[in-house]
Amino acid sequence: MTKTEDLTSKDRTPTDPIVGRRILVAGCGSIAAVKLPRLVSSLVQQGAQVRCVLSPKAEQFVSPLALASLSRQPCNLEAHQCDPCQPRPLHVALAEWAELVVVAPLSATTLAQLVHGMADTLLSSTVLATQAPLLAAPAMNTTMWDAPAVQANWQALCRWPRLLPMPPARGLLACDSRGMGRLPEPELLLQGIRAALATGGVADLKGLRILCSAGPTREFLDPVRCLTNPSSGRMGVAMALMAALRGAAVQLVHGPLSNVPASWLDPLDTCPVVSAAEMGAALARRLPQVHGLVMAAAVADHAPGVTTAVKWAKDALPNPLPLQDTPDLSATLAARTRRDQWMLGFAAEHGLDRGRALEKLRRKGLDWIVLNPVGLAGRGFGNQPNGGILLWADGREHGLASQDKATMAGAIWSVLTGELHQFQRSGPRPTLA
């Protein structure tokens, strides 16, 4: 196997952007601070160097000893700000050390301090002193979040350069009410950190409206039997999520999902479907309003030629089972796009057959296609690493090393972002025969 074939070529995408990076996790006074140990543990397991700083109120919600133990570094507290053993001002040392500052949870008090430049705590001083990218994730009661003063402060903070905002999620709050205000789950914060590190905190997809498909479809023979495939939908959801975290407005049409963290869907406008026909109809309705379409769904190629509303008796099942082709959704949708709308597809193939992938790209009328090999141990379907090659119609390619699917999604967006904002197809797309 050549270097190109084993994905070790010189132009392959680097692996996880978290590995080896210096990340400062800053927690404010909110009950949501109890999630910090999970986040810190995950970052350390992913290979990051982590330090923590807590506001005076946050110390009442989460154990500094726990954060110190998980990060393998002392947890920085308000009492340490004027420690005579510190050779330099602690807030300056932390601000200069960090490659990324994650403020999670961000309280209404600290939000106001940051917006108005109030450096009266170690945490706010550190954030105001840093030149590193910031990730800000508020958490508070819904009524507090909706208060005009808080919303004005949040909008002001979102205008900071190099800041990636992660608005709160909707759900059950500590005050027993339901609404907007929950801190995003650590699994989602981890992906936000990946996005912030990859872009330097710049929302490089802001202004784009993107439509994504994900997951398998199910084509039912009767109420309990169907034709489907083992796709989990994780790759397609990761593409949608990483685009949303980088500023795009994303709609996701997905089949039945598995092995996908529920929190990954929180930032997305989702539409669940079951069959290929339902997916095609949902995508077609949304297509005119978007700049581009990502076809990552594993649409079933065939449907039963006969169906029934009641379960077939085992000895009455048609044998052989007649099959019919399902619609080619990529080609059908491509034929309906404008020249200023782009399409990215995925091709799951045994091996790295570029010729077959390029033929599929041109036949379907795509602008790019990701060739990802399946049938390899520990790769492909489910909660498995993915990798492959991103191909252009003119034969250009970019290698994608085997990596976590969210990391791979971020890598794909990083490669394509420069082409997406002013996309204009030079010629007509192929039309269906």
Stockholm file with secondary structure:
# STOCKHOLM 1.0

chainA/1-433         MTKTEDLTSKDRTPTDPIVGRRILVAGCGSIAAVKLPRLVSSLVQQGAQVRCVLSPKAEQFVSPLALASLSRQPCNLEAHQCDPCQPRPLHVALAEWAELVVVAPLSATTLAQLVHGMADTLLSSTVLATQAPLLAAPAMNTTMWDAPAVQANWQALCRWPRLLPMPPARGLLACDSRGMGRLPEPELLLQGIRAALATGGVADLKGLRILCSAGPTREFLDPVRCLTNPSSGRMGVAMALMAALRGAAVQLVHGPLSNVPASWLDPLDTCPVVSAAEMGAALARRLPQVHGLVMAAAVADHAPGVTTAVKWAKDALPNPLPLQDTPDLSATLAARTRRDQWMLGFAAEHGLDRGRALEKLRRKGLDWIVLNPVGLAGRGFGNQPNGGILLWADGREHGLASQDKATMAGAIWSVLTGELHQFQRSGPRPTLA
#=GR chainA/1-433 SS CCTTTTTCCTTCBCSCTTTTCEEEEEECSSGGGGGHHHHHHHHHHTTCEEEEEECTTGGGTSCHHHHHHHHTSCEECGGGTTCTTCSSCHHHHHHHHCSEEEEEEECHHHHHHHHTTCCCSHHHHHHHHCCSCEEEEECCCHHHHHSHHHHHHHHHHHTSTTEEECCCEEEECTTSCEEEEECCCHHHHHHHHHHHHHHTTCCTTTTCEEEEEESBCCEEEETTEEECCCCCSHHHHHHHHHHHHTTCEEEEEECSCCSCCGGGGTTSEEEECCSHHHHHHHHHHHGGGCSEEEECCBCCSEEESSCCSSCCCGGGSCSSCCEEECCCHHHHHHTTCCTTCEEEEEEEEESCCHHHHHHHHHHHTCSEEEEEEESSTTCSSSSCCEEEEEEETTSCEEEEEEECHHHHHHHHHHHHHHHHTTCCCSSCCCCCC
#=GC SS_cons         CCTTTTTCCTTCBCSCTTTTCEEEEEECSSGGGGGHHHHHHHHHHTTCEEEEEECTTGGGTSCHHHHHHHHTSCEECGGGTTCTTCSSCHHHHHHHHCSEEEEEEECHHHHHHHHTTCCCSHHHHHHHHCCSCEEEEECCCHHHHHSHHHHHHHHHHHTSTTEEECCCEEEECTTSCEEEEECCCHHHHHHHHHHHHHHTTCCTTTTCEEEEEESBCCEEEETTEEECCCCCSHHHHHHHHHHHHTTCEEEEEECSCCSCCGGGGTTSEEEECCSHHHHHHHHHHHGGGCSEEEECCBCCSEEESSCCSSCCCGGGSCSSCCEEECCCHHHHHHTTCCTTCEEEEEEEEESCCHHHHHHHHHHHTCSEEEEEEESSTTCSSSSCCEEEEEEETTSCEEEEEEECHHHHHHHHHHHHHHHHTTCCCSSCCCCCC
//
